[in-house]
């Protein structure tokens, strides 16, 4: 009985490699179609630079959502956590960094604000993790409630107003680009993807996360601390959301309670499209990373067609999500048939 479980949770298993190949094919197909449709615009350096500045924040949130989905849950509070974390950091900077302050005075405050935001994200994740692991509330209900709570706190503390007048140095650092081409947030996203990918593939916690998502009862009887695994997964997701919030705050040079409202749907879409099983226990960050790029390439291409109203975008993403779920179900059924044969 142990062999089938182990076969499923190892990141190097054949189904996951095949999924990565499929995603690569889709990625190049989307790139080819959009390039052929709008070659002069889509293939421009300005467009690629714009795309690279848009996906790191929701891409990092998607990685956090994917981690919780691997454990058999889901985190719907990522946007609320990101906004609340960035608002805490923004309020700190506005209160303690006077205008025109020298860089020597600003830099320590920037570091403190970043640490404060990360701590806020970890606490938000701990709140969701405690509700799910200790109180045994359904992950959907727990994180949906947490999303409303975090957003409510953010609205009350800011009166619904954006927190601006941030030190220009923060935005300058956050939007810095290597050779004026590769923005810093892209490197942060890559570092997060590599780190979480290694954690899931090479560490005991990663193996336990797959085990819990595959069969929580079997994991319990195997001696795993399911509560600890779930709690840590949501703390990590909350921390990653705060990183995304800091990136978004740097890009728009402000923080607000309703920034990134559509990101929740996009994160779920990315996770499912990337091969994460909604039932838990299956998927890799490699697939999620490819799904992030696919979604961004597709979104940027759609924006170039004036005939497609932006109000239809959520409908398009919803349709893509349903199709991705159907495709994932078909693949799962084929895999079960192979195992039975």
C-alpha positions as CSV (number, residue, x, y, z in Angstrom):
1,X,0.0,0.0,0.0
2,X,2.9,2.3,0.6
3,X,4.3,2.1,-3.0
4,X,1.3,3.7,-4.8
5,X,1.4,6.6,-2.3
6,X,5.1,7.1,-2.8
7,X,4.7,6.9,-6.5
8,X,2.2,9.7,-6.5
9,X,3.9,12.1,-4.2
10,X,7.4,12.1,-5.7
11,X,7.9,15.2,-7.8
12,X,9.9,13.2,-10.3
13,X,7.1,10.9,-11.2
14,X,6.2,10.4,-14.9
15,X,2.7,12.1,-14.8
16,X,4.2,15.3,-13.6
17,X,7.0,15.3,-16.2
18,X,4.4,14.7,-18.9
19,X,2.3,17.6,-17.5
20,X,5.3,19.9,-17.7
21,X,5.8,18.9,-21.3
22,X,2.2,19.6,-22.1
23,X,2.4,23.0,-20.4
24,X,5.6,23.9,-22.4
25,X,3.7,23.0,-25.6
26,X,0.8,25.2,-24.6
27,X,3.2,28.0,-23.6
28,X,4.9,28.1,-27.0
29,X,1.5,27.7,-28.8
30,X,0.1,30.8,-27.0
31,X,3.3,32.7,-27.7
32,X,3.2,31.7,-31.4
33,X,-0.4,32.5,-31.9
34,X,-0.2,35.9,-30.2
35,X,3.0,36.7,-32.0
36,X,1.4,35.9,-35.4
37,X,-1.7,37.9,-34.6
38,X,0.1,41.0,-33.4
39,X,3.8,40.6,-34.4
40,X,4.9,44.3,-34.2
41,X,3.2,44.9,-30.8
42,X,3.4,41.5,-29.0
43,X,7.0,40.8,-29.8
44,X,8.2,44.3,-28.8
45,X,10.7,44.7,-25.9
46,X,8.3,47.2,-24.3
47,X,5.5,44.5,-24.2
48,X,7.8,41.8,-22.7
49,X,9.0,44.3,-20.1
50,X,5.4,45.1,-19.2
51,X,4.5,41.4,-18.9
52,X,7.5,40.8,-16.6
53,X,6.3,43.5,-14.3
54,X,2.8,42.2,-14.1
55,X,3.0,38.6,-13.1
56,X,5.4,38.3,-10.1
57,X,2.8,39.4,-7.5
58,X,0.0,37.1,-8.4
59,X,2.5,34.4,-9.5
60,X,3.9,34.3,-5.9
61,X,0.3,34.2,-4.5
62,X,-0.4,31.3,-6.8
63,X,2.5,29.4,-5.5
64,X,1.2,29.9,-1.9
65,X,-2.3,28.7,-3.0
66,X,-0.8,25.7,-4.8
67,X,1.1,24.7,-1.6
68,X,-2.1,24.6,0.4
69,X,-3.9,22.8,-2.4
70,X,-1.3,20.1,-2.3
71,X,-2.2,19.5,1.3
72,X,-5.8,19.0,0.3
73,X,-6.9,22.5,1.3
74,X,-7.0,26.0,-0.4
75,X,-6.1,29.5,0.6
76,X,-8.7,32.1,-0.5
77,X,-7.2,34.8,1.8
78,X,-4.1,35.5,-0.2
79,X,-5.3,38.8,-1.6
80,X,-6.6,40.1,1.8
81,X,-3.3,39.0,3.4
82,X,-1.3,40.8,0.7
83,X,-3.2,44.0,1.0
84,X,-3.2,44.0,4.8
85,X,0.5,43.3,4.9
86,X,1.3,46.1,2.4
87,X,-1.0,48.5,4.3
88,X,0.9,47.8,7.6
89,X,4.2,48.5,5.9
90,X,2.9,51.6,4.2
91,X,1.5,53.1,7.4
92,X,4.8,52.4,9.1
93,X,6.8,54.1,6.4
94,X,4.4,57.1,6.3
95,X,4.6,57.5,10.1
96,X,8.3,57.1,10.6
97,X,10.0,58.3,7.4
98,X,9.8,62.1,6.9
99,X,9.7,63.5,3.5
100,X,13.2,64.4,2.1
101,X,14.9,62.1,4.6
102,X,18.4,61.0,3.5
103,X,18.9,57.4,2.2
104,X,20.9,56.5,5.3
105,X,17.8,57.1,7.3
106,X,15.3,55.6,4.9
107,X,17.0,52.3,4.3
108,X,16.7,51.0,7.9
109,X,13.1,52.0,7.9
110,X,12.5,50.2,4.6
111,X,14.0,47.0,6.0
112,X,11.9,47.3,9.2
113,X,8.7,47.9,7.0
114,X,9.5,44.8,4.9
115,X,10.0,42.6,8.0
116,X,6.8,44.0,9.6
117,X,4.9,43.1,6.4
118,X,6.3,39.6,6.4
119,X,5.4,39.1,10.0
120,X,1.9,40.3,9.3
121,X,1.6,37.8,6.4
122,X,2.8,35.0,8.6
123,X,0.3,35.9,11.3
124,X,-2.5,36.0,8.8
125,X,-1.4,32.6,7.6
126,X,-1.2,31.3,11.2
127,X,-4.8,32.5,11.8
128,X,-6.0,30.4,8.8
129,X,-3.8,27.5,9.7
130,X,-5.0,27.4,13.3
131,X,-8.7,27.6,12.1
132,X,-8.1,24.7,9.8
133,X,-5.7,22.5,11.7
134,X,-6.9,23.0,15.3
135,X,-10.6,24.0,14.9
136,X,-11.1,21.7,11.9
137,X,-13.0,24.4,9.9
138,X,-13.3,23.6,6.2
139,X,-10.3,25.3,4.4
140,X,-12.7,27.0,2.0
141,X,-14.8,28.5,4.7
142,X,-11.9,29.3,7.0
143,X,-9.9,31.2,4.4
144,X,-12.9,32.8,2.9
145,X,-13.8,34.1,6.3
146,X,-10.2,35.2,6.9
147,X,-10.2,37.0,3.6
148,X,-13.3,39.0,4.7
149,X,-11.7,39.7,8.1
150,X,-8.4,40.9,6.7
151,X,-10.1,43.1,4.1
152,X,-12.4,44.5,6.7
153,X,-9.4,45.4,9.0
154,X,-7.7,47.0,6.0
155,X,-10.7,49.1,5.1
156,X,-11.3,50.2,8.7
157,X,-7.7,51.2,9.3
158,X,-7.4,53.1,6.1
159,X,-11.1,54.3,5.7
160,X,-11.0,52.8,2.3
161,X,-8.3,55.3,1.1
162,X,-5.1,54.4,-0.6
163,X,-1.9,54.8,1.5
164,X,0.4,56.8,-0.6
165,X,3.2,59.3,0.0
166,X,5.6,56.4,0.4
167,X,9.4,57.1,0.2
168,X,10.4,57.2,-3.4
169,X,13.4,55.0,-2.6
170,X,11.1,52.1,-1.9
171,X,9.4,52.3,-5.3
172,X,12.8,52.9,-7.0
173,X,14.3,49.7,-5.5
174,X,11.1,47.7,-6.0
175,X,11.0,48.6,-9.7
176,X,14.7,48.4,-10.4
177,X,15.6,46.4,-13.5
178,X,18.8,44.7,-14.5
179,X,20.1,46.1,-17.8
180,X,16.8,48.0,-17.9
181,X,15.1,44.7,-19.0
182,X,14.8,42.3,-16.1
183,X,12.8,43.8,-13.2
184,X,13.7,42.9,-9.7
185,X,10.3,41.3,-9.0
186,X,11.0,38.7,-11.6
187,X,14.1,37.6,-9.7
188,X,12.0,37.5,-6.5
189,X,9.4,35.3,-8.2
190,X,12.1,33.0,-9.6
191,X,13.7,32.7,-6.1
192,X,10.4,31.9,-4.5
193,X,9.5,29.3,-7.1
194,X,12.9,27.6,-6.8
195,X,12.8,27.7,-3.0
196,X,9.3,26.3,-2.6
197,X,9.9,23.8,-5.4
198,X,13.0,22.5,-3.5
199,X,11.1,22.4,-0.2
200,X,8.4,20.3,-1.8
201,X,10.7,18.0,-3.7
202,X,13.7,17.6,-1.2
203,X,12.5,18.2,2.3
204,X,10.6,16.1,4.9
205,X,7.9,18.8,5.1
206,X,7.4,18.6,1.3
207,X,7.0,14.8,1.5
208,X,4.6,15.1,4.4
209,X,2.5,17.8,2.5
210,X,2.0,15.4,-0.4
211,X,1.2,12.5,2.0
212,X,-1.4,14.6,3.9
213,X,-3.0,15.7,0.6
214,X,-3.0,12.2,-0.8
215,X,-4.5,10.4,2.2
216,X,-4.7,12.2,5.5
217,X,-5.9,9.1,7.3
218,X,-3.0,7.0,6.1
219,X,-0.6,9.9,7.0
220,X,-2.1,10.0,10.5
221,X,-1.6,6.3,11.0
222,X,1.9,6.6,9.6
223,X,2.7,8.9,12.5
224,X,2.7,12.3,10.7
225,X,1.6,15.4,12.6
226,X,-1.2,16.5,10.2
227,X,-2.0,19.6,12.2
228,X,1.7,20.8,12.1
229,X,1.9,20.2,8.3
230,X,-1.3,22.1,7.6
231,X,-0.4,25.0,10.0
232,X,3.1,25.4,8.4
233,X,1.6,25.3,4.9
234,X,-0.8,28.2,5.6
235,X,1.9,30.2,7.4
236,X,4.1,29.8,4.3
237,X,1.2,30.8,2.1
238,X,0.6,33.9,4.2
239,X,4.2,34.9,4.1
240,X,4.4,34.6,0.4
241,X,1.2,36.7,0.1
242,X,3.0,39.5,2.0
243,X,5.9,39.3,-0.4
244,X,3.4,39.7,-3.2
245,X,1.8,42.6,-1.4
246,X,5.2,44.4,-1.1
247,X,5.8,43.9,-4.8
248,X,2.4,45.3,-5.7
249,X,3.0,48.2,-3.3
250,X,6.2,49.1,-5.0
251,X,4.7,48.9,-8.5
252,X,1.8,51.3,-7.8
253,X,3.6,53.2,-5.0
254,X,0.7,52.9,-2.7
255,X,-1.3,50.3,-0.7
256,X,-5.1,49.8,-0.6
257,X,-7.6,47.3,0.7
258,X,-9.0,46.3,-2.7
259,X,-5.9,46.0,-4.8
260,X,-5.6,42.8,-6.8
261,X,-9.3,41.8,-6.4
262,X,-9.3,39.4,-9.4
263,X,-6.1,37.6,-8.2
264,X,-7.9,35.0,-6.2
265,X,-9.6,33.5,-9.2
266,X,-6.4,33.8,-11.2
267,X,-4.4,32.0,-8.5
268,X,-6.8,29.0,-8.5
269,X,-6.8,29.0,-12.3
270,X,-3.0,28.9,-12.3
271,X,-2.8,26.1,-9.7
272,X,-5.2,23.9,-11.6
273,X,-3.8,24.7,-15.0
274,X,-0.3,24.0,-13.6
275,X,-1.3,20.4,-12.6
276,X,-2.2,20.8,-9.0
277,X,-4.9,18.3,-8.0
278,X,-7.8,20.2,-6.3
279,X,-8.2,17.1,-4.1
280,X,-4.6,17.3,-3.0
281,X,-1.4,15.2,-3.1
282,X,-0.4,16.0,-6.7
283,X,1.4,18.7,-8.6
284,X,4.7,20.6,-8.8
285,X,5.8,24.2,-8.6
286,X,7.4,23.7,-12.0
287,X,4.0,23.3,-13.5
288,X,2.6,26.3,-11.6
289,X,5.5,28.5,-12.9
290,X,4.7,27.5,-16.5
291,X,1.0,28.2,-15.9
292,X,1.8,31.7,-14.6
293,X,3.7,32.4,-17.9
294,X,0.9,30.9,-20.0
295,X,-1.7,33.1,-18.2
296,X,0.4,36.2,-18.6
297,X,1.1,35.6,-22.3
298,X,-2.5,35.0,-22.9
299,X,-3.7,38.0,-20.9
300,X,-1.3,40.4,-22.6
301,X,-2.4,39.0,-26.0
302,X,-6.1,39.4,-25.2
303,X,-5.5,43.0,-24.1
304,X,-4.2,43.8,-27.6
305,X,-7.5,43.0,-29.3
306,X,-9.8,46.0,-29.0
307,X,-12.8,43.8,-30.0
308,X,-12.5,41.9,-26.6
309,X,-14.0,44.0,-23.9
310,X,-12.0,43.9,-20.6
311,X,-15.2,43.3,-18.8
312,X,-15.3,39.8,-20.3
313,X,-11.9,38.9,-18.8
314,X,-13.3,37.2,-15.7
315,X,-15.7,35.2,-17.8
316,X,-12.8,34.1,-20.0
317,X,-10.8,33.1,-16.9
318,X,-13.8,31.2,-15.5
319,X,-14.2,29.3,-18.7
320,X,-10.6,28.4,-18.8
321,X,-10.7,27.3,-15.2
322,X,-13.7,24.9,-15.9
323,X,-11.9,23.5,-19.0
324,X,-8.7,23.0,-17.0
325,X,-10.7,21.2,-14.3
326,X,-12.3,18.9,-16.9
327,X,-8.9,18.2,-18.5
328,X,-7.4,17.4,-15.1
329,X,-10.3,15.0,-14.4
330,X,-9.7,13.3,-17.7
331,X,-6.0,12.9,-17.0
332,X,-6.8,11.6,-13.5
333,X,-9.2,9.0,-14.8
334,X,-6.7,7.8,-17.4
335,X,-4.1,7.5,-14.7
336,X,-6.4,5.4,-12.5
337,X,-7.2,3.1,-15.4
338,X,-3.5,2.6,-16.1
339,X,-2.9,1.7,-12.4
340,X,-5.8,-0.8,-12.4
341,X,-4.5,-2.4,-15.6
